[in-house]
């Protein structure tokens, strides 16, 4: 009987300990006669030696193509700090990249991958065994509050985050950016607000939108919540000035970028709208109700 050579997928989220874990796991793997490498078609097909695949993009390897998966987790703040250190990108892009990595990790764990803690001194790597480091310590803050629902991976029911206006993009006339949360409705129908494009894992997600309207006559607004064209929409006609709150629930059937779109559905001669903020919450799945 032929014994299958083990193939382990490893996803390491950015953290203050990620480099230490890569180095330590690589050293233990090589000492044990394992390969420690990035995915390639040759590696997936050969299976000549026990192998740990260091995966950055989980879409590059089918989940069932390997024998076991592990995720070395992190916190949104740590991941955001590392993203800002490694790339010359702004905070908005770093947040989107962080959300993408955490959504990928959530998908791996939901399919049975082992969740490990980057802050631990020793981790049990599937198939390979114990690996140890001396973890870094001390507080880390980076402005990751809009990704607070990733404090656990995957996010549990009830996990939430507040989204300030700074995470959204506001159109200016027909330009996709350049506007502010204080929106002049005057003009033809158009998108007023869009973003923030943070990846969310599959499941039910709720957004609570808080805003104000000062219509000259009637403000014709549409709200979309979802990913791409897969959205839940709400149409409203508001003829009174005041503060409003709208709650929209949408089911993510697969990992995808989140977007709130607010439209002026018709042309307006006058009128104003102000977006205050939003709150996002992971809802229980139907079987958990």
N, C-alpha and C positions, 0 to 999 in steps of 0.2 A: 504494500500500500504506500503510495507516494504522499508525503506530508507537504502541505502548501507552505511556501516560504512567506512569513508574515510581512504584511505591507500596512503601515500605520500612517494615517494622515494627521498632521499636527498644525493647528492654527494658533499662532501666538499674537494676541492683541497688543498693540503698542502700550508700553508701560515703562516705568523707571527701571524695571528689572528685565525687560525683554531681551536686551543684548546679553545679559548674564545667563539667562535661560538658554538662548541659542548656543552660546559657547559651551555651557556645561553639558547640555544634552548631546551636542555634537561630539564632545570628548568621550563621554560614556559610550555613545553608540559606536564610535570608531574602535574603542578599546574592546568592545564586545564583538567586533567583527560585523557590525551593521553598516549599511550605507546611510548617510544623512545628507539628503539632497533635495533639490527642487523637483517638481513633477516634470516628467517628459514622457513622450509616448514609448520611448525605448525602456525607460525604467518601469513603467506600468506593465509592459509586455514581458520583460525579461525574467523578473523574479529570481535572479540568481543568488541574491543574498537577502537576509532580513533587511528591511528598509524603512526609514522614517522619511516621509515626504513633508518638507517644510512648505506649507501652502499659504500663499497670500490671497489669491483669488480662488474661492471655493468653486467657482463655475469652471475652473480649469480641470477639475477632477470630479467625476461622478461619485456621489456619496457611496454607492455600492461597489465602486471599483477597488476599494481598499477594505482591509479586514477590520480595522478599528479606527476611530477618530478620537482626538482629544483637543480641547480648547484650553489654552492658558489664558484665563480671563484677566480683566483689568477694571478700572473705573473710567467713566467718561472723562473726568478731569485729567487723569494720567495720560489717556490716549490722546486727548486734545493737545496737551503740552508737547508730547512727542511728535505729533503731526506738525505743530508749529515750529519745532526745533529742526525737523528734517527737511521741510519744504519751505520755499520762499512764497508761501501763500498767506492770504489774509485769514481772519478768524472765520468768516462765513464759509470759505472753501474747506478749511480745516474741520469745521463742524460737520459738513456734508461727508467728508472722507471718514470721519470718526463714526458717524451713523452707519455708513456702508459697512465698515468692518464689524460693528456690533450686530448689525442685522444678519450678516453672514455667520457670525458665531452663534447667534440665536437659532438659525436654521440647522446648524450642525448639531447643537445640543438637543433640539426638538426631535431630531432623527436618531437619537441614541448616543451621540458623542459624549465622552467624559468631560465634565467641566472641572478645571483645576484653577487654583488661585495663585496668581503671580506673586503675591505677598508671602507665600509660604516659604519655609526653609528647604523642605523636601517634597518632591512631587513623584507620584508613581506613574511613569509613562507606560501606557499599554504595551505589553510584550517585552519592553526593555527593562523595566524595573525602576528602582529609586534613583533620583538625581537630586543633588543638593546644591544650593548657592547660599551666599550671605546676602539677604535682601536689603535693599535700601530702605530708609525710614524717613519719617517727617511728613508734614502736611503738603498737599499739592492742590493748588487752585488754578483754574485756567479759563473760567467762563463757560463751563459745560452745562450750566443749569438747564438750557433747553433740551438736553439729552438725558435728563434725570431719570427717565423711565428705563434707561439701560443700567441702572444701579444693580440690577440682577439680570442675568442672561440665561434664558430669554426673559423678557419682561413679564412679570406676573400680573394677573388681573388686579386692577387698582393702581398699578404703576402709572405715574403721571408726571407731566412737566408743564411749566408755564412758558409760553412763547411770546416774548415782547415784540413790539413792532420792528425792532432792529433785525429780526431774522427774515423778514419778508421783503419783497421787492414791490415798489410802487411805480406804476406807469406815469409818464408825463406826456400828455397828448397821446400820440400813437407810438411813442418810444417805450420800450419795455421796462426801462428804469429811469430814475431821475426825480420821481415824485416823492411825496411825504405822506405820513399817515393822515394829514389834514387834506382831504381830497375835494377838489372842485368838480362837481358833477357836470358842469356846463360842457356841452359838446355832444358828439354822437355816441352811440353805444360802443362799449369797449371794455376790456379787462382793466380793472382798477388796481387789484392786488393779486400777487401770486407768490408761491413759495411755501415753505423753505426748502423743499426737496430732500429732506432727511429720510433715509431709508427706514422703513418700518417692517418688521417681520409679519408673517401672515397671522390673521386673527382679526377680531373686531376692535376698532379704534374709534374713539369719540373725540370730537373737537367742540369746544364751547367758545363761540366768537362773541366778544363784547365790543360794541360800537355805538356811535351816535349818528343821528341823521337830522339835518335841517332842510326839509324839502321846501321848494318854492311852491309847488303844487303837490305832485306825487313823485316819490323816488322809486324807480323801478329797478330792483336789484335781484341778482341771482348769485347764489353761493354754491360752489362745487367743492366737495371734499373727497379725496381719493388719490389714485395714482394714474397719471396719464389720462386716458379717456374712460377709465373704469372709475366712475365717481358716483356719489350720491349728491343730488342737486335739490336746492330749495329756491323757489321763486317767491318774491314778496313785493307788495306795493305799499309803501309807507307814506301816509299823508299827514303825520303829526311829528313835530320835532320832539326829540327826547333820546334817552339812552335805551339800547336794546341788547338782548342776549339771544343768540341762536345756538341750538345744539344739533349737531349732525353726527350720525353713526354710519360707519362704512366697514365692510368686510374686505380685508386684504386676503386674497386667495393665494398670493405668493409674495415674497419679499419685493418691495418696490418703493420708489421715492414718493414721499407724502407731499401733497400740494393742496393748499386752500386757494381757490380762485374766487374773487369777488368781481362781478360784472355790473356795469351799467347796461341793463338790457335794452334800453331805448335811449334816444337822444333826450337831453335835458337842456332847457333854456337857462335854468339857474338851479341852485341847491348845493348842499355840502354833505359830506360824510366824513366821520373821523373813526379810524380803527384804534381801539384802546389796547387790546391784547387778546390772547387766546390761551386756552388750557387744553392739553391733550391727555387722554387717559386710555389705557388698555382695559377693555371690557372683558368679562368672562366669556368663554366659549359657550355655545348653546348647551353642550353636555354638562357644563359646570353649574348651570342655573337650577 
